[in-house]
Amino acid sequence: MGGSSTTVDAIHFVDTASSQRIEPGSSPTCLFLDSQAGFWRDHLALTWKLRTLKGKDKIRNFLQAEAQVKKVPLQIQIDESQAFRKPQVGQFAPVNGLKGIQFFITFTSENGKGRGMVRLVQEHQTEEWKIWTFFLTLDEYLGHPEPRGLNRPKGVEHGGQPGRMNWAQKRQEEINFTKHEPDVLILGCGQGGLTAAARLKMLSVSSLIIDRNPRIGDNWRNRYHQLVLHDPVWYDHLPYLPFPDTWPIFTPKDKLADWFESYAKALDLNVWLRSTIVSSEYDTARKAWKVVIRRSFAPRAQSKKRSNTCSSPIYPKHIIQCTGGSGKPNMPTSIPGITGGVFKGDRLCHSSQFTTATPLAQRGSKKALVVGACNSAHDICQDFYERGYDVTMIQRSSTFVVSSGAALKYLIGPLYNEGGPAVEDADLLLWSHPSEVMKTVQRDLTQLTTEHDAELLAGLDRAGFKLDKGVDGGGLFAKYLQRQGGYYIDVGTSKLIVEGKIAVKSGVGIAAVVEKGLQMADGQVLEADEIVFATGYSNMRSTAREVFGNEQVGDKVGDVWGWNEEGEMRGIWTRSGHEAFWFHGGNLALARYYSRVVALQIKASLDGLL
């Protein structure tokens, strides 16, 4: 940065940029960095797609040929409603100190209203201020403000109305869909399903969530005993109903499950529990699904009758699969002896079936093997150790490890923290980074976390634990978006490995499951009383294939996760490859932001705009 005159020039640029109106045939690419250095990222502002354009030519072509600006030109204004949003100096690269001017904007377009963020940098030769990244994301659909705050529903109709129903009666009618079909069927009642339903409700789109479990939140409640979220509360808020300020920093699984139950009730979301899909078929002529659902009803208290079960068809126009960020448990059934009862120990299972270890009266009287070296594997190893087992972790491939302290300080804390910006502002700032820029930033942050954790990582290396720095050196965030795994946020297990309290067998494949344990490729037999395969999950397509069939859906949808050629995510939060079928998932923070993206696209489709 230069002196005060340079700062004044930058602010003058902001004023100039904010007055731009993008109309048919116009293109403000003169404001962008020369050549291929500038980015335009658009989340439903000017089209009903998720787009990232790099370079003046692609930006110009997008604005002139694809952007919907014929009826309503794009108009932007600086958002000066809060100090955090006003034009200010920003540090764009954590390590090399690249700085520039950043500011929030608001906009109006043909699709509705929204917000965005702009980053300016100076060209090296001319020292002129130019746009480096320009981001727009749609918040409000076509003049349809969300019914909250000043627009909240009244809740009652006063006056004499004989025979009118009260709130409880109306809710029962809504939940059972006695008078109309749901516009959207949502499969899964975790953070993905709940956030999608909440966003759709704000758009006056009716939805029904179905889940096979007896209670909302059981997808978390039924997981292993010691599970606690590794992300802090400030990062995990759900839309419309944030966690109270008494909430613990790290959320235990059962507490989160209870919150999900309360969330669904507070927002009047429609949920059918103990429900599964029997069959499904998409009618391209009617633009609607026929889905037969088997629904079980729990017996009433003190009743001796078994639960009642009925099957009935519904006809939603869209389906959202929200059964988790991954697919079916990835059990390596190709290993000889893994099936057929060869192993004679107490337990052999996938981590999804593991709840907790049995406490032992004498340490070391039983042995456990945990296959895998990411979050679940570490937590399960720690559980075995705390309950007295001799435990060995079998690491099949390298892992990115970051301490919880380093993750809070460098990866999450700068945006999501106590007293920090509103979560909506933090989300906007985070997702305003095109993926190419995000990867560069994450490489810098990985360098900082690696330096912070140098002693811990050196100890793991001495213990034989294989480490990496993530995809292209991008650490945790890049690994998560690329493959939904391959990392561990250390909350104590790494120290146990360094101290030799948990053994590690790394770099050697499993030859077979044998009677007393696992035979390794180097000939060694690792004996065990219990074996847990924390080997992750397959792609979300596997669940689609299982529930909806290969020919119907599975062979038509594309791969999920990883980046497409523009740098947007593949298959998830956008059109999947099958008409009127969507994937939505990820951690709570991803579910919070992208639930609106999915809901807006579905609303546009229902109105014939997609």
C-alpha positions in Angstrom: 0.0 0.0 0.0 1.1 3.5 -0.7 0.4 6.7 1.2 -2.8 8.6 1.8 -3.2 9.6 -1.9 -3.3 6.0 -2.9 -6.0 5.2 -0.4 -8.1 8.2 -1.7 -7.7 6.9 -5.3 -8.9 3.5 -4.2 -12.0 4.9 -2.5 -12.7 7.0 -5.6 -12.6 3.7 -7.6 -15.1 2.3 -5.2 -17.5 5.2 -5.9 -17.0 4.7 -9.6 -17.6 0.9 -9.4 -20.7 1.3 -7.3 -22.4 3.4 -10.0 -22.0 0.8 -12.7 -25.2 -0.6 -14.3 -24.7 -3.7 -16.3 -27.1 -3.8 -19.2 -27.4 -5.8 -22.4 -24.3 -5.3 -24.5 -22.4 -3.6 -21.7 -19.3 -5.0 -20.0 -17.3 -3.3 -17.2 -14.2 -5.5 -17.8 -12.1 -2.3 -18.0 -12.4 -2.3 -14.2 -10.8 -5.8 -13.9 -7.1 -6.7 -13.8 -5.6 -7.2 -17.2 -5.3 -10.6 -18.8 -6.3 -13.7 -16.8 -5.9 -12.4 -13.2 -9.5 -11.2 -12.5 -12.4 -13.3 -11.3 -16.2 -12.9 -11.4 -18.1 -15.4 -9.2 -21.8 -15.5 -9.5 -24.2 -17.5 -7.2 -27.6 -17.1 -8.9 -27.4 -13.3 -9.2 -27.4 -13.1 -13.0 -28.2 -16.7 -14.0 -29.7 -19.6 -12.2 -26.3 -21.4 -12.1 -23.2 -21.3 -10.0 -20.5 -19.8 -12.1 -16.8 -18.6 -11.8 -15.3 -16.8 -14.7 -11.6 -16.0 -14.8 -10.1 -13.4 -17.2 -11.6 -10.5 -19.1 -12.7 -12.5 -22.1 -14.7 -15.0 -20.2 -16.2 -12.3 -17.9 -17.2 -10.3 -21.0 -18.7 -13.3 -22.8 -20.7 -14.2 -19.6 -22.0 -10.7 -19.1 -22.9 -10.2 -22.8 -24.3 -13.6 -23.7 -25.6 -15.3 -20.5 -26.3 -12.7 -17.8 -30.0 -12.0 -17.4 -30.0 -8.2 -17.5 -32.6 -7.4 -20.2 -35.6 -6.7 -17.9 -33.7 -5.4 -14.9 -30.1 -4.2 -15.3 -27.7 -5.2 -12.5 -27.3 -2.3 -10.1 -24.8 -2.3 -7.2 -24.2 -0.1 -4.2 -21.6 -0.1 -1.5 -22.9 -1.6 1.8 -22.0 0.9 4.5 -24.5 -0.3 7.0 -21.7 -1.6 9.3 -18.1 -0.7 9.7 -17.0 -4.3 8.8 -18.7 -4.0 5.4 -17.4 -0.6 4.4 -14.3 -0.1 2.1 -11.2 -0.9 4.1 -7.7 -2.3 3.7 -7.7 -6.1 3.6 -4.9 -8.6 3.8 -5.5 -11.1 1.0 -2.6 -13.4 1.5 -1.8 -14.5 5.0 1.9 -15.2 4.4 3.3 -12.8 1.8 1.3 -9.8 3.0 -0.6 -9.0 -0.2 -3.1 -6.2 0.6 -5.7 -4.3 -1.1 -9.2 -2.7 -0.7 -12.2 -4.9 0.1 -15.8 -3.9 0.5 -19.3 -5.4 0.7 -22.0 -4.5 -1.9 -25.7 -4.9 -2.3 -27.3 -5.5 -5.7 -30.6 -5.7 -7.5 -30.9 -8.0 -10.5 -33.6 -9.6 -12.6 -33.4 -12.6 -10.2 -33.9 -10.6 -7.0 -31.7 -8.9 -4.4 -28.5 -9.9 -2.8 -25.1 -9.1 -1.5 -21.6 -9.4 -2.7 -18.0 -8.6 -2.1 -15.3 -6.9 -4.1 -11.5 -7.0 -3.7 -9.3 -4.4 -5.4 -5.5 -4.6 -6.0 -3.1 -2.3 -7.8 -1.6 -3.3 -11.1 2.2 -3.6 -10.8 3.0 -1.4 -13.8 0.4 1.3 -13.8 -0.5 1.2 -10.1 -4.1 1.6 -11.1 -6.7 0.0 -8.8 -8.4 -2.9 -10.5 -10.9 -5.6 -9.5 -9.3 -8.9 -8.5 -12.4 -10.8 -7.3 -16.0 -9.8 -7.7 -18.7 -11.9 -6.0 -22.5 -11.8 -6.1 -24.9 -14.1 -4.2 -28.7 -14.0 -4.3 -30.4 -13.5 -1.0 -34.0 -12.5 -1.9 -36.0 -14.1 -4.7 -37.8 -11.8 -7.2 -39.4 -9.4 -4.7 -40.3 -12.2 -2.2 -38.8 -11.1 1.1 -38.5 -13.8 3.7 -41.4 -13.8 6.2 -39.4 -12.8 9.3 -38.7 -9.7 11.3 -41.0 -7.0 10.1 -42.5 -9.5 7.6 -43.2 -12.2 10.2 -46.6 -13.9 10.0 -49.4 -12.7 12.3 -50.2 -16.2 13.7 -53.9 -15.6 14.2 -57.0 -14.3 12.5 -59.1 -12.4 15.0 -62.9 -12.2 14.8 -65.8 -14.6 14.8 -65.0 -17.6 12.6 -67.1 -20.6 13.5 -65.4 -23.9 13.1 -61.9 -22.5 12.6 -58.9 -24.7 13.5 -56.3 -23.7 16.1 -52.6 -23.8 15.5 -52.1 -27.4 16.6 -54.8 -28.6 14.2 -53.4 -26.6 11.3 -49.9 -28.0 12.0 -51.2 -31.6 12.0 -52.9 -30.9 8.6 -49.7 -29.4 7.2 -47.5 -32.3 8.4 -49.8 -35.0 7.0 -50.3 -33.1 3.7 -54.0 -33.9 3.7 -55.0 -31.2 1.2 -52.1 -30.9 -1.2 -48.8 -32.6 -2.2 -45.4 -31.4 -1.0 -43.5 -29.4 -3.6 -40.3 -31.0 -2.4 -39.4 -34.3 -0.8 -36.3 -34.2 1.3 -34.6 -37.5 2.2 -32.7 -37.2 5.5 -33.2 -35.2 8.7 -29.7 -34.1 9.5 -28.3 -30.6 9.1 -28.8 -30.9 5.3 -32.4 -31.8 5.4 -33.4 -29.3 8.1 -31.6 -26.3 6.6 -33.0 -27.1 3.1 -36.6 -27.3 4.6 -36.1 -24.1 6.5 -34.9 -22.2 3.5 -37.8 -23.6 1.3 -40.3 -22.6 3.9 -39.1 -19.0 3.8 -39.8 -19.1 0.0 -43.3 -20.4 0.5 -42.3 -23.8 -1.0 -43.8 -26.7 0.9 -41.5 -29.6 1.8 -41.6 -32.9 3.5 -38.6 -34.5 5.2 -38.6 -38.2 5.7 -36.1 -40.1 7.9 -35.9 -43.8 8.8 -35.0 -43.1 12.4 -37.5 -42.8 15.3 -36.3 -39.3 16.4 -35.0 -36.2 14.7 -31.3 -36.1 15.4 -30.8 -39.8 15.6 -28.3 -39.6 12.8 -26.0 -38.0 15.3 -27.4 -39.5 18.5 -26.6 -43.1 17.3 -22.9 -42.4 16.4 -20.0 -43.4 18.6 -20.0 -42.5 22.3 -17.3 -39.9 22.5 -18.2 -37.9 19.4 -18.0 -34.1 19.8 -17.9 -31.7 16.9 -14.4 -30.5 16.1 -15.7 -27.2 14.7 -16.5 -24.4 17.1 -20.0 -23.1 17.8 -19.4 -19.8 16.0 -18.8 -21.7 12.7 -21.8 -24.1 13.1 -24.9 -21.9 13.5 -28.0 -23.0 11.6 -30.0 -20.4 9.6 -32.8 -18.4 11.4 -32.1 -20.0 14.8 -28.5 -19.6 16.0 -27.2 -21.4 19.0 -27.7 -19.5 22.3 -24.7 -17.7 23.7 -24.5 -20.2 26.6 -23.7 -23.0 24.1 -20.4 -24.8 24.6 -17.6 -24.1 22.1 -17.5 -27.7 20.9 -20.9 -29.4 20.7 -21.4 -33.0 22.0 -23.3 -35.2 19.5 -26.4 -35.8 21.8 -26.7 -32.1 22.5 -26.6 -31.4 18.8 -29.3 -34.1 18.2 -31.6 -32.5 20.7 -31.0 -29.1 19.1 -32.0 -30.5 15.7 -35.3 -31.8 17.3 -36.0 -28.4 18.8 -35.0 -26.6 15.5 -37.6 -28.6 13.5 -40.3 -27.9 16.0 -39.5 -24.2 16.4 -39.5 -23.6 12.6 -42.6 -25.8 12.0 -40.8 -28.1 9.6 -42.8 -31.1 8.3 -41.1 -34.4 9.2 -42.2 -38.0 8.8 -40.1 -40.4 11.0 -39.7 -44.1 10.7 -40.3 -43.6 7.0 -38.5 -45.1 3.9 -38.9 -45.0 0.2 -40.4 -48.1 -1.3 -40.3 -47.0 -5.0 -39.8 -43.9 -7.0 -40.4 -42.8 -10.6 -40.0 -39.5 -12.4 -42.7 -38.5 -14.9 -41.0 -36.2 -17.4 -44.3 -35.2 -19.0 -45.9 -34.1 -15.7 -42.6 -32.8 -14.3 -43.2 -34.6 -11.0 -42.1 -37.7 -9.1 -44.2 -40.5 -7.8 -42.7 -41.8 -4.6 -44.2 -44.6 -2.5 -43.3 -44.1 1.2 -43.6 -46.8 3.9 -44.4 -45.0 7.1 -44.4 -46.6 10.6 -46.2 -45.1 13.6 -44.9 -45.8 17.1 -47.5 -47.4 19.4 -49.0 -45.1 22.0 -47.8 -45.2 25.6 -49.1 -48.2 27.5 -50.4 -49.8 24.3 -49.6 -53.5 23.7 -50.1 -53.1 20.0 -47.1 -53.2 17.6 -46.4 -50.1 15.5 -48.7 -49.5 12.6 -47.3 -49.3 9.1 -48.8 -48.0 5.9 -47.6 -47.2 2.4 -48.8 -44.3 0.4 -47.7 -42.4 -2.7 -46.8 -38.7 -2.8 -46.1 -36.6 -5.9 -43.4 -34.0 -5.2 -42.0 -32.0 -8.0 -38.4 -32.1 -6.7 -36.3 -34.4 -4.5 -33.3 -33.4 -2.4 -31.1 -36.2 -1.1 -29.7 -35.0 2.3 -28.4 -38.3 3.7 -25.0 -36.9 4.7 -22.0 -35.5 2.9 -21.0 -39.0 1.8 -22.7 -42.2 0.8 -22.8 -45.8 2.0 -20.2 -47.0 4.5 -17.0 -48.0 2.7 -16.3 -51.5 4.0 -13.4 -53.0 2.1 -15.1 -56.3 1.3 -12.4 -57.3 -1.1 -10.0 -58.1 1.8 -10.0 -61.9 2.0 -11.7 -63.2 5.2 -13.5 -60.0 6.0 -16.8 -61.8 5.6 -17.9 -65.4 6.4 -17.1 -65.4 10.1 -13.4 -66.0 9.7 -12.5 -63.6 12.6 -13.2 -65.2 15.9 -12.9 -62.1 18.1 -15.6 -60.1 19.8 -16.4 -57.5 17.1 -15.6 -56.7 13.5 -17.5 -53.7 12.1 -17.4 -50.4 10.2 -17.1 -47.2 12.3 -20.7 -46.3 11.5 -21.7 -49.3 13.6 -19.4 -48.6 16.5 -20.8 -47.0 19.6 -18.2 -47.4 22.3 -15.8 -49.9 23.8 -16.5 -51.9 26.9 -14.5 -50.7 29.9 -11.9 -53.2 31.0 -11.0 -54.0 34.6 -7.3 -54.6 33.6 -5.5 -52.4 31.1 -4.2 -54.4 28.1 -6.4 -57.5 28.7 -7.9 -56.9 25.3 -6.5 -55.6 22.0 -8.2 -53.5 19.4 -7.3 -52.6 15.8 -8.6 -49.5 14.1 -8.2 -49.4 10.3 -8.1 -45.8 9.2 -6.3 -42.6 10.3 -8.8 -39.7 10.0 -11.2 -38.0 12.5 -13.3 -41.1 13.3 -10.4 -43.4 13.5 -8.6 -41.2 16.0 -11.7 -40.7 18.1 -12.3 -44.4 18.2 -8.7 -45.2 19.1 -8.9 -42.7 21.9 -12.1 -44.4 23.2 -10.4 -47.8 23.2 -7.4 -46.4 25.0 -9.4 -44.7 27.7 -11.3 -47.9 28.3 -8.2 -49.9 28.9 -7.4 -51.6 25.5 -4.1 -52.0 23.8 -4.9 -50.3 20.5 -3.2 -50.1 17.2 -4.1 -47.7 14.4 -3.5 -49.0 10.9 -2.8 -46.1 8.6 -3.4 -46.9 4.9 -2.4 -43.5 3.4 -1.1 -40.2 4.7 -3.2 -37.8 6.7 -3.3 -34.1 7.2 -3.1 -33.2 10.9 -3.8 -29.9 12.5 -4.2 -29.2 16.2 -7.5 -27.8 17.4 -5.7 -24.7 18.6 -4.1 -24.0 15.3 -7.4 -24.6 13.5 -9.1 -22.1 15.7 -6.3 -19.5 15.4 -5.7 -19.7 11.7 -8.4 -21.5 9.8 -11.7 -20.6 11.6 -10.9 -17.9 14.2 -10.2 -15.0 11.9 -13.8 -15.0 10.6 -15.8 -17.1 13.1 -15.2 -16.1 16.7 -16.8 -14.7 19.8 -17.5 -11.0 19.1 -16.6 -11.4 15.4 -18.7 -10.5 12.4 -22.2 -11.8 12.0 -22.1 -15.3 10.6 -23.8 -14.2 7.4 -21.0 -11.6 6.8 -18.4 -14.2 7.6 -20.0 -16.6 5.1 -20.1 -14.0 2.5 -16.4 -13.1 2.9 -15.4 -16.8 2.9 -17.4 -17.8 -0.2 -16.4 -14.7 -2.1 -13.1 -16.4 -2.8 -13.0 -18.2 -6.1 -11.7 -21.7 -5.5 -8.4 -20.9 -7.2 -7.9 -18.0 -4.8 -9.2 -20.1 -1.9 -6.6 -22.8 -2.5 -3.8 -20.2 -2.5 -5.0 -18.8 0.8 -5.3 -22.2 2.3 -1.8 -23.1 1.3 -0.6 -20.0 3.2 -2.7 -21.0 6.2 -1.4 -24.5 6.1 2.1 -23.1 6.3 1.1 -21.2 9.4 -0.6 -24.2 11.1 2.4 -26.4 10.2 4.7 -24.0 11.9 2.4 -23.7 14.9 2.2 -27.5 15.2 5.9 -28.2 14.4 6.6 -30.1 17.6 3.4 -32.2 17.4 4.0 -33.1 13.8 7.6 -34.0 14.4 6.5 -36.3 17.2 4.0 -38.0 14.9 6.7 -38.4 12.2 9.0 -40.1 14.8 6.1 -42.4 15.7 5.8 -43.6 12.1 2.6 -41.7 11.4 2.6 -40.5 7.7 1.7 -36.9 7.2 0.8 -34.7 4.2 -0.3 -31.1 3.6 -3.5 -31.8 1.7 -4.4 -31.4 -2.0 -1.8 -29.1 -3.6 -0.7 -28.1 -0.1 -4.1 -26.7 0.7 -4.5 -28.5 4.0 -7.8 -29.3 5.7 -10.3 -27.2 3.7 -9.1 -28.4 0.3 -9.2 -32.1 1.4 -12.7 -31.7 2.8 -14.1 -30.2 -0.4 -12.1 -32.6 -2.6 -12.9 -35.9 -0.8 -14.7 -35.3 2.4 -11.9 -36.8 4.5 -8.2 -37.5 4.8 -7.6 -35.2 7.8 -7.6 -35.1 11.6 -8.3 -32.1 13.8 -6.3 -33.1 16.9 -8.2 -33.1 20.2 -5.8 -35.3 22.0 -5.2 -38.6 20.1 -2.0 -37.3 18.4 -0.4 -36.9 21.8 -1.2 -40.5 22.7 0.4 -41.6 19.4 3.5 -39.5 20.1 3.8 -41.0 23.6 3.4 -44.5 22.3 0.2 -45.1 24.1 -1.5 -45.8 20.7 0.6 -47.8 18.3 0.7 -47.1 14.5 1.2 -49.5 11.7 1.6 -47.4 8.5 2.5 -48.0 4.9 1.7 -51.7 4.9 -1.5 -53.1 3.3 -3.8 -55.7 4.8 -3.4 -59.1 3.2 -6.3 -60.9 5.0 -8.6 -61.0 8.0 -7.6 -64.1 9.9 -9.0 -65.9 13.0 -7.0 -63.9 15.5 -6.8 -60.5 13.8 -5.3 -59.1 10.6 -2.5 -60.5 8.5 -0.5 -57.7 7.0 1.2 -57.6 3.6 4.6 -57.9 5.3 3.6 -61.2 6.9 3.0 -59.8 10.4 -0.2 -60.9 12.1 -1.7 -58.2 14.4 -3.8 -59.9 17.0 -7.1 -58.3 18.1 -10.2 -58.9 20.1 -12.0 -56.1 18.2 -11.5 -54.7 14.7 -13.1 -51.4 13.6 -12.8 -50.3 10.0 -12.9 -46.5 10.0 -12.6 -46.5 6.3 -14.9 -43.7 5.4 -17.9 -43.6 3.0 -18.4 -43.9 -0.7 -19.7 -41.1 -2.9 -23.2 -39.7 -2.4 -24.1 -41.4 -5.7 -24.0 -44.8 -3.9 -26.9 -43.8 -1.7 -28.8 -42.5 -4.7 -28.2 -45.8 -6.5 -29.4 -47.8 -3.4 -32.6 -45.7 -2.8 -33.6 -44.7 -6.3 -32.0 -47.3 -8.5 -29.2 -47.2 -11.1 -31.3 -46.7 -14.2 -33.7 -44.3 -12.5 -31.2 -41.9 -10.9 -27.8 -43.4 -10.2 -26.6 -43.6 -13.8 -27.7 -40.1 -14.6 -26.3 -38.1 -11.8 -22.6 -37.1 -11.9 -19.9 -37.4 -9.3 -20.3 -35.3 -6.1 -17.5 -33.2 -4.5 -14.4 -32.0 -6.1 -14.2 -29.0 -8.4 -15.5 -28.6 -12.0 -13.6 -26.8 -14.8 -14.6 -23.4 -13.5 -13.9 -24.1 -9.8 -17.4 -24.7 -8.6 -18.3 -27.9 -6.8 -19.4 -30.9 -8.8 -22.9 -32.4 -8.5 -23.8 -30.9 -5.1 -25.9 -27.7 -4.5 -26.5 -27.5 -8.3 -28.3 -29.5 -11.0 -27.2 -33.1 -10.4 -27.6 -34.5 -13.9 -31.1 -35.8 -13.3 -34.0 -33.4 -13.7 -35.6 -32.3 -10.4 -33.1 -34.3 -8.3 -30.6 -32.5 -6.0 -27.8 -33.3 -3.6 -27.3 -31.2 -0.4 -24.9 -32.0 2.4 -21.7 -31.2 4.2 -20.9 -29.9 7.6 -23.2 -27.4 9.4 -21.5 -24.3 7.9 -21.8 -25.6 4.4 -25.4 -26.6 5.0 -26.1 -23.1 6.3 -24.9 -21.3 3.2 -25.7 -23.7 0.4 -29.2 -24.5 1.7 -30.3 -21.1 0.4 -28.6 -21.7 -2.9 -30.4 -25.0 -3.4 -33.8 -23.6 -2.3 -33.6 -20.6 -4.6 -32.9 -22.8 -7.6 -35.8 -25.0 -6.7 -38.1 -22.0 -6.3 -37.0 -20.7 -9.7 -37.6 -24.1 -11.3 -41.1 -24.2 -9.8 -41.8 -20.8 -11.4 -40.5 -22.0 -14.8 -37.3 -20.0 -14.7 -34.9 -22.8 -14.7 
